[in-house]
Amino acid sequence: MKKTLLVSALFVVAGAAQAQSATYAIDPTHTFVTFEASHFGTSTIRGRFDKKEGSVAFDKAAKTGKAEITIDTSSVSTGVGPLDGHLKSKDFFNAAEHPTAKFVGDKFSFNGDKVTTVAGTLTFLGKTQPVTLTATNFNCYQNPMLKREVCGGDFVTTIQRTQFGNNYGVPGIPDSIKLLIQVEAVKQ
């Protein structure tokens, strides 16, 4: 009898823990992946990726989570057509051979209920490297239109493009690229 009660109690506790975990679908209309790069030390080139998708699952109580964001590299947009074409070429994103880049984060850090960092890996140009995104803003709210919880924030990191095998123009074109991910995701 004690064994049955113990097993039943473990299932109740496990069920309660799982009940805290929630899955969120990334809202592409409120999610933006952008980058900034110095242009020969004079100005900053900015661009974005118009096509992206993914999901986030996290548990505020257990302080765990997983995020996946896939970026269509051919959807790069700087507002300058010839520059977009060059960025899609083998010199930079090689979109023909590597049509996507992907971030997978599985180590969430929290301050209370707020996500502060998400550590994981970024796969770009067929190479995978560790990356940590730092939250500069994070919040969850009840969306009045969707009648569901939405969580999101602004996340930033700096990557070294040569770690992914992208050496074009170095050192004239700097190695450091600032990556910004503004994300909102809707609870499913």
N, C-alpha and C positions, 0 to 999 in steps of 0.2 A: 504494500500500500504506500509506504514512504517513497519507494522508487517511482511509482506512478505519479505521486504528487510532485516529486522533484522534476520529473520529465515534463509534466504539464506546466509547472512553473517556468521551466526553461523556455518552452514554446511561447508562453505568454510574454516573457521578457523579450525574447527574440522578435516576436510579432510587434511589440511596442517599439523596439528599436528600429525595425524596418518601417514602421508607420511614420517615423520622423523623416525618412529619406524621401526626397521628391525629385521627379524628373521634369526638366524644363526644355522646351524646344526654342532654339534661337529664332528670334523674330528678325528676318532679313531687312525689314523696313526700319528697324531701330538698332541695327548692328552695322558697324563700320570698321573696316580694317584699313588703316592708313600707314604710311611710312614717310619718314623725313630723312634726307641725305644732303650733306654739304656738297655744293657744286664748286670744286676747286677753291674752297675756302672763301668764296665771295657771297654766296646766297644759299638758300635752302630750297631744294627741290622737294615738293610734296606730291604724293599720289595716293590713290586708293584702289581697292579691289571691289568691283561692283557686284560680284557673285560670290556668295559664301553661304555655308550651311553648317548646322551642328546641333549639339545638345549639351546640356549641363545637368548633372545629377549631384545633389549634395544634401548632407544631413547636418543641420545646424547644431543639433544636440551632440552628435558623435564627432563633429568637427572633421568630417571627411567629405570627399567629393571627387568627381571626374568631369572634365570638360573636353569636348572635341569640337574643333572648328576646322572645316576644310575650305580652302580658298582656291578659286579658279584663277590661275595666274594669267590666263589670256584676257581676263576682265580688268586688267590694270588701266587706270585712267588718271592722267595728269592734267588733262585739258589741252594738251599739245599733241596732236596726232602723230607727227614724226617721232617725238620722244616716246610715245606709247609703243610705236612699232619697234624702236630700238630696245626698249625694256623687255619686250616679248621675245626678242631674238636670243641667239645662243650667247651673246655677250652678257646678258643679265639673267632673265627668268627662264629662258629656253622653254617657252610654253608649249612648243610642238612636242618635245620629248618628255617634259615634266609638266603636265597640264594642271596639277594641283600642288599645293603646299598644305601641310596639316600640322596643327598644334594639338597635342594630347596632354592634358594636365591631370595628374592624379594625386598631387600633394597640396592640399588646401591648408592655408594658415588663417586663423581667425583672431579677431579681437572682439570678444563677445559674440554677437550674431553677424558681425561684419567680416567678410572675406578681405584679407589684407594682401595675400600673395597666392599665386597658383604656380606650382613648379611642375615641369613635365618635359616634353620633348617637342622640337620643331623639326619636321621633315621638309626639306627644300632642296631641289636639284638632286633628289635621290639620296641625300645624306641626312642623317638624324643626329641632332645635337641637343644637349640639355639647355632649357630656357626657363627662366622664372619671370612671370609677369607680376608686377607690383600694382596693386589697386590704388588709384588716386581718388576713387570715389566708389562706393558700393551701397546699394539699398534694395530693399524689397518693399513692394506696395501692392495694394489691392486695386487693380485697374478697373476704373468705373465703366468703361465701355465693354471690356472682355468679361468682366465679373470673375476674374481669376487673378491669382497672385502673379506678379511679374518681378523678377529680380535682375539686377544688372549693375554695371559700373564701367568705369574707365580703367583700363589696364595698360601698362607701358613696360617695355624692355628695350635694351639695345643689344643688337646682335652684330657679330663680326662676319661679314659675308664670305670672307676667305675660308672660314671654318666649313662652309658648305661647298667649297670648290669654286666660288665666284671671284676670280682675280682680275677681271677686266678693269683696266685703267688705274690700278693701284700702283703708286701711292697718290697720283693726281686726284683721282676720285676716291675719297676716303673709304676705308674698310667698315667703319661703324655706321650702322643704319638703325635709326630709332623706329621701333614698331609700336603702333598704338592700336588697341582694340577696344572699341566702345561697343558694349554688348548689352542687349536686353533679351531676356528669355521668359517664355510664358509657361507657367506650371501646367502640366498635362494631367 
